[in-house]
Amino acid sequence: MKITDIKPFVVDCFRTNWVFVKVYTDEGIEGVGEATLEYKEKALVGAIEHAKEALVGKDPMRIEEHVHNLYRDAYWRGGAVLMSAISGIEMALWDIKGKALGVPVYQLLGGKMRDDVRIYVNGWFAGATEPEQFGQKAAEAVKRGVTAMKWDPFGKSFLEISNADLDKALRCVDAVRQAVGPGVDLLIEGHGRFDVPTGIKIAKELEQFKPMFFEEPTPPDDLQSLKRVRDRSPVPISAGERLYGLRSFKDLLSMNAADFIQPDVSHAGGILELKKIAALAEAHYIPFAPHNPSGPVANAATLHLAACCVNFSVLEIMYSDVVYRKDVTNESLEYADGKIKIPDRPGLGIELNEEECLKYPYQVHTLRHYTGKLTDIRPPETAFYF
């Protein structure tokens, strides 16, 4: 079997653009991956084109070799663009291998440890601006069986936060806690925006609400800063969505800078790299909670990882999505009691509808975090897909 072509499909999805990657072979077996990289889609497509030049004519089954060579031969190693391109292609190669062998990808990674995985929802708060509105939306999510939810209550603050803005953020967390009761886990997002003393201050204030974790309190480009917050935080700290590859997580874990790790299958190197990262964390008794706010293909790949990683804890998932999510793939998720069942179809168990993808071409979207529009995360019309 030989690779004959690699194509990216960039699909507008309101807050960003999904970037799907499809790999074609001379035996008619096709694989699909996802490399969604918010606000850097054009650079990503270029990186995928470079990878295509290296891979056409090669055996798609030699996944480890191809990933190694793409990383080695890039010269400018690491970073979001290169690693996301590698991740999307790597996913598609696993999809091909699973289909060729007639087994789900998780079978190629050691087999299942669990039949379903606990999720926490993101995006449930869309449109809310006041604490009371967050509380109302949280209560609605719990009615759907949600047992854990994440959000960023910190408005547009950067590095520091005023007493007034911190007070509003804490009232927001309190409103959600009051709405959902003590049995629902709250996960507080920092989006990597605060300096060290502010991160520590916020962490101490959050303790009263018993959060599952406080995510990315400091910018992701300095792990020492993260460690300084973690060392003085009374609540668990999570991080890793903007780290790339096994070596970055080796540093994070050896420094004891986080209590949960959150690698993203679309950015950190793909399925096998995340399996290695999870194993490294397992040796440190650190839970694996994959970052997963992207599209249906990344979600499918992450479910296979959640199935077979010993230290898997909880999986992020978007609460709802654009109404045409159901059209661009054949995604079919079984949801009950706050958990999603692991699919058993060969490969990743998901197919891309190329014609539907082409109906929603690339659109310019910009970062919302410092504009006061943080909760504008969903269009007026959305649909539940699980």
N, C-alpha and C positions, 0 to 999 in steps of 0.2 A: 504494500500500500504506500502511495506517495501523496504528499500535499500538492495540490494543484493551484490553490488560490486562498487568499485570506482577505476578507472584506469587513470594514467597520460599518456599522449602522448607527447614526446619531439621531436620537429621537427626543424631541421636546417633551418634557414632563412637568412643566409649570415652574417649579423652583430651580430646576437645572435641566440638563439633557442626559438621558441614558446613552451610554456608548456600548453597544453590543458588538461582539467580534465573532465572525463566522469563519470556520476553517473547512475547506472543501478537499476531497480526496478523489483519486482516480477510480476508487471502488464504489463511489456514490455515497459513502458514509460521511455525514457532515456533523461537525461539532460546533457548539455555541458557548461563548463565554461573555463576561461583562467586565468592562474596564472603566465604568462611569467615573469621571474625574471632574468635579464641579469647577466650572469657570476656566478650565484649561483644555477644552475639548479639541480645539484646533491643533494644539501642540501634540495631544495624545494621538490624533489621527495620523500625524506625520510620523510619530514613533512606531505606530503599527505598520505603516508603509515600509519603514526601514527593516522591521522584523520580517515582513513578508519577503523581502529580497533575500534574506538569509535562509528562509525555511522552505520556499517552494522547491519541490523535487525531493524533499527529505521524508524519511519514515516518521509518521505522526506518533508512532508507539514509543519512540525514544524520548520521552518527556523530560526526564532529568538531564539528559545531554543537551537538549535544545535550550532549556532554561539556563543552564550553566553557561553555554556559549553566548547566548544573547546578553547575559549580564557581563561576562568577561570581555567580550568584544565591543561593548559599548564605549569603553575607555572612560567616559564620564559616568561613573557608576552611581547607582542609587537614585534617590529623588522620586517625586511623585509621578512624573511623566513616563520615564523609562519603566519603573516598576509596575505601573498600572497597565502599560502595554503588554509587558511580560505576563502579568496576572491574567488578563483577558484571554490571551492566546493559550496559556497553560490550562486554563479551565476548559477551553474548547478541545484541547488535546485529550484531557481526561474523559470528556464526553464521548469523543470518538472511540477511545479505548474501551470504555464501558459498553458502548453499543456493539463494537466488533466482537466482544467476548460475551455479550448478552447478559450483563450483570450491572446492577447499580454501582456507582462509583464507590460508595462506602464499602462494598465488598472488596475492592482493590486496596483499601486502606486499613484492613484488619477486621472488617465486619462491624455490625451494630453492637453498641452497649445498651442502647435504649431505643424504644419504638416511637417515642414522641419527645418533644423538647419544649421546655417552658419558654415563653416569650415575654418581653416587655415592649410596650408600644411607645412609639414616638409619633408626633404630629397630631395627637388626640386633641390638642389645645388650639387648633387652627382658628385664627380670628379673635381669640381672647386677648384682652388688654388689661382688664382689671381683676383683682384677686377673686371676686365673686364669680366672674365668668369662668375662670380656671376651675373653680370648685364645681360649678354646674357641669362643665364638660367632663371633668373627672368622674363625677357620679354617673354620667351617661356611659362612659367607657366601662365602668365596673358592671353595669347592667349587661354588657356583652360578655362577661366572664373574665375580663382583664384582671390580672393579679399583680401586675407591676407596670409602672409608667414613668417615663422620663421627660423632662423639659428643662429649659433654661429660663429662670424667672428674673434675670438680671438686666432686662431692658437693653440699652445700648452702652452700658458702662464699659470702659477699657482701662486696664491696669489698676486704677483705683475706683472706688464706688462711694458716692456721697451717703451720708447718714439717711437722707430722705429716700434715696433709691434702694438702699439696703433694707430699710424698714418696709418699703413696698414689696420687695422680693420676699421677705420673711412672712409678710401677711399673705402673700400668694401661696407660699408653701403651706402655711397654716390652714388656709382655706381648702386646699386640696386634701391635706391630712384629715381635716374635719369631715370632708365630703365622703372620703373613701374608708375611713376607719383605720384601726391599727393593723388589720390583716393584709393590707395591700402594700407592696414595696414601692417606695418612692426613690427615684434615681435623679439626682440633681446635676444638670449639665452646666459646665463652666465655659465650654468652647475655647479653652486655652487663652483666656483673655486677661487674667489678673496677675499682678506682681506678687511677690512672695508674702509680704505682710498682709495684703488684702486677701489672698487665698487662705491664709491661716485664720484671719478674722472671720471670714465667711464660714469656714469649716467648723469653727467653734460655735457659731450661731446656729448652724444646721443640726447640731447634735440633738437638740430637743425634739426634732422630728423623726429621729431614728432612720435616716436614709440608708438604703442598701449601699450606695456609694455616691461620692462627689467626683464627677468626671472632669478631667483636664482642667484643673484649677489654674495652671500656668501655661504660657506659650510652649509649644512642643519642641522648640529648638534648643532647649537647655534642660537636660535631665536633672542637673544638680538643683535647679530651682524647684522642680517637681518634688525631689527628695526632701528638700527643706520644708515644704508644706506637709508632705506625708509624715515626716518625723514629728510634727507638732499637731497634727490633725486628730481629733477625737473620733472622726468618722472614716470609714474606708475610702481610699482614693483609687480611682481607675484612670487608665491612660493607654494610649497605643494606636489610636486610629490614624495618626499621622507619623507613624514610624514604618520603615520599609525594610523588610528582610530579617533573617534570623539574627544577624549581628547586632542590629539596633535593639532587639529585644533581649539579647544577652546582656547588653549594657544596662538596660532598664532593670532587669531582674537581679543582676549582680550588685547593683546599687541599692536594692530594696526600696525602689522609688514608687512602687504602686502595689495595691492590694488585689486588684483585678487587672488583667490585660485584655485589650480590645483591638487586636489586629483586624484589618479589613481584607477580605479575600480578593477584592478588586484592586488593591494597592500594595499589599505587603509581599507579593510574589506568587500568589495563586494558592491552589488547594494543598499541594504537598508542602510548600513553605509554611503555611499555617499549621499543618499537622506537626511539623518540626518545632515551630514556635510553641504550640500547645504542649508538646512533650517536654520542652525545656522548662516551661512554667510548671508542669506537673512535678518536675524534680525539685522545684522550690515550694511546692504546695500552694501555688497561686492559681485561682480559678480563671478559666478561659471563658470570656463573655464577648463574642465577636461583634464588632461594629458592623451594622448591616442596615443602613437606611436607604439603600439604592433600589435597583429594579428587580424584576422577577428572576433573571438568570443568576445574579449574585445571591439572591435569596435561596435559590435551589442549590447552588454550590455550598453555601454555608450550612444548610440543613444536613448535607452529607457529612460535613465535618462535625457538626454537633452530635450526629449519630454515633461517631466512633472515637471521640476524644474523651479520655478518662475524666479529665478535670473540667469538662464543659459545665457551665453554671446556668446561663440564661442568654437568650438570643434577642437582639434588637430587631424590631420589624415596624414598618410604617403602619399606622392605624387605618388609613384609607389612602386612595390614590386617584389619579386621573381616571375618568370613566373608561378610557380606551386601553387601560392596562390589560384588560381581559382579551383584547384583540391582537396585541402585538406578539403574544406568546400563547401557548395552550396551558398556561399555569393552572394547576388545580390543587388547592391546599385543603386539607381536612383539619378543622379547628374545633376544639372542645375543651372547656374547663381551663382556659388560659394556656393551652398547649397546642402545638401543631405536629401532626403525624409525619414521620419520615416517609417520603415516597419510595416506592419499590420498582419503578420503571428503570430500564437499562440506561446507562450513562447518567447524565444529570436529571433525566426524566422530564426535559422541557424542550420545546421546539420554537424557533423564531418564525414569525410570519413576515417575510420580507416586504410584501406588498403593503401591509398595514404599517410597517415601520416607515415606509417612504411617504406616508400621508402626513407625518408629523415631523417635518425637517427641523434642523437646528435653529434655535432661537437664542438671542443674547439674554443671559440672566446674570445678575450681579449679586455679590454678597450682601445679605440683609442684616448681619449681626450688629453693625454700628450705625444703622440708619433709623432705628426706631420701628422697623417693619419685620422684626424677628418672627412674629407669629403668622406672617403672610406666607404660609408654607403650602397651602392648598388652594385650588381654584374654587369658585362658588359651587360648582358641581363636582362632587366626588363620589366614589363608590367603594364599598367594602369588598375586598377580594379574598378574605378568609373568614 
